[in-house]
Amino acid sequence: MKVFESLRATNHEQILFCHDRETNLRAIIALHDTSLGLAMGATRLFPYNSEEDALRDVLRLSRGMTYKAACANIPVGGAKAVIIANPEEKTDALLKSYGRFVESLNGRFVTGQDVNLSPEDVRTINKETNYVVGIKELGGGATLATAIGVVLAIKAAADFRWQRKNLDGLKIAVQGIGNVGKNLCKILYANGVKLFVSDLIRDKAEEIADLYEATIVEHQHIHSLDVDVFSPCALGGILNSSSILQIRASIIAGAANNQLENEELHSQLIKSRKILYCPDYVINAGGLINVYNEMIGNDDEKALSHVRKIYDTVLEIFDKAEREEITTYTASKLLAEERIKKQKQQKIQQQLLIA
């Protein structure tokens, strides 16, 4: 992988490779955009097959965070971090070491909880740096807020596709029962949805089956079920040239990041099959909205009110895609870029007023 060519293609500002011999910490922090001020992005801990895979993942995720913040009308830039490790290798010493690297950026990067990190882990990182969010778990925490945002997007998609205002009786296949997936299933069940679920850890799927009358499906078949909505909530790359041709759902709306293996190619393939795709970084922004509101001192109701705007943003993207005959992925990207431009202009005007 040619690092500088990748950075030119994605417009990243800085990549920080972090290594601590004593704790065996191996981490990568990617700052995509700090033009609006600090950049926000959670940290995931994952046993990548190679350092190249880790770098590729952190570059895509951090760029997605810039677009996510813009579509959520949050005046920050995007960043992301990955720690290359197995979950069982996670120690307080390793997390504290990572916290010191975050601290060294002096507030240009604010991080929080992602895959294989818990709120307690975030609090451990906080012992070495104040540039971390999600400590207070505002309004039930970031994972609940993310699930709420995905449900709102599904409702918007159902309204746009079928002109229906509720989800009662819909069949939804949820792939991946992590913290977000579990919250998502709970809310969907309360909305009268018939659930189909899969997870590589069968105990997680069985718990959802017991709690919410869900049907368990083998993970290799979950995307091809004859359902109304397919909701990918595991890791990225699930939407590819093979899987898209097998999808029978009318709507794709899930919490996973980087769902499209190839953004341009596979968003076009989804459009050609007349499937309504909800761009992942738009609809999973509830977690970012939650921790941003915690950071600026807002209460639960203000944070939830902000999350609810995901519904309107998703409809705006659908309308734009239909009107301009483009994919919903392209429509979301254009919307993000328009909002970033507007935020930068507002920042310049504020600086001129201060001067």
Secondary structure as GFF3:
##gff-version 3
##sequence-region A 1 355
A	DSSP	alpha_helix	3	10	.	.	.	ID=ss1
A	DSSP	beta_strand	14	20	.	.	.	ID=ss2
A	DSSP	beta_strand	25	31	.	.	.	ID=ss3
A	DSSP	beta_strand	39	40	.	.	.	ID=ss4
A	DSSP	beta_strand	43	46	.	.	.	ID=ss5
A	DSSP	alpha_helix	51	71	.	.	.	ID=ss6
A	DSSP	beta_strand	77	84	.	.	.	ID=ss7
A	DSSP	three_ten_helix	87	89	.	.	.	ID=ss8
A	DSSP	alpha_helix	92	103	.	.	.	ID=ss9
A	DSSP	beta_strand	109	110	.	.	.	ID=ss10
A	DSSP	alpha_helix	119	125	.	.	.	ID=ss11
A	DSSP	three_ten_helix	138	140	.	.	.	ID=ss12
A	DSSP	alpha_helix	142	162	.	.	.	ID=ss13
A	DSSP	beta_strand	171	175	.	.	.	ID=ss14
A	DSSP	alpha_helix	179	190	.	.	.	ID=ss15
A	DSSP	beta_strand	194	198	.	.	.	ID=ss16
A	DSSP	alpha_helix	202	212	.	.	.	ID=ss17
A	DSSP	beta_strand	215	216	.	.	.	ID=ss18
A	DSSP	three_ten_helix	222	224	.	.	.	ID=ss19
A	DSSP	beta_strand	229	232	.	.	.	ID=ss20
A	DSSP	alpha_helix	243	246	.	.	.	ID=ss21
A	DSSP	beta_strand	251	252	.	.	.	ID=ss22
A	DSSP	alpha_helix	263	272	.	.	.	ID=ss23
A	DSSP	beta_strand	276	277	.	.	.	ID=ss24
A	DSSP	alpha_helix	280	283	.	.	.	ID=ss25
A	DSSP	alpha_helix	286	296	.	.	.	ID=ss26
A	DSSP	alpha_helix	300	324	.	.	.	ID=ss27
A	DSSP	alpha_helix	328	354	.	.	.	ID=ss28
###
